[in-house]
């Protein structure tokens, strides 16, 4: 470039890669490029040289919006006990159900009990 020419503007693009068709896109880094097309090319060269992927996204950093780490609304949601959503208790339930079924009365047992204790 010469001294009097206009400088090219470069934007920062965040790169997201999808490793297979059922996977989520994962943020893998950032690239600097003058256009989205060049950002895709630079992202391919930098992040997919050794890894396989089925899809790649580049998003201008200025278009990514997030909450702050001190956001009280986000923190308030985490303080509520949501342990009922965890699946940790199901293995214990399976053991209890199996024990219950082993000790449960069957229809045959019920019929035999009625026959032996019938009041005539």
Buried (B, 14 or more C-beta within 10 A) or exposed (E): EEEEEEEEEEBBBBBBBBBEEEEEBEEBEBBEBEEEEBBBBBBBEEBBEEEEBEEBBBBEEEEEEEEEEEEEEEEEEEEEEEEEEEEEEEEEEEEEEEEEEEEEEEEEEEEEEEEEEEEE
